[in-house]
Amino acid sequence: MSDLELIFTMLGEINKWHSVAETLLGWLVSKPKKSWVVVLFLLKNFYRIPISRMIL
């Protein structure tokens, strides 16, 4: 699976959980400093993607 396919798969999963995504978005806005660490941690756990590979 290419990186592009992986990104679209992730977007599809987020769309399935739209209300959860909206709740997380509201939380991201209210707690901008710690929230990105938590989101990356969740993505790493749910999708088993190395964080460094995602960023680079």
C-alpha positions, 0 to 999 in steps of 0.5 A: 500500500502506497503512502497516498493510499494509506492517507486516503484510507485514514481519511475514510476511517475519519469520515466513518467516525465524523461525530467523533472527529468533530468532538476531537476537533473541538478538543484540539482547539481548546487544548492545542498544546497537548492534543496533537501529541495525543492524536499522533499517539492514537493514530500510531495505535489505531493504524500502526504507523510509525509517527516519524514516517507520517511526518516526513 
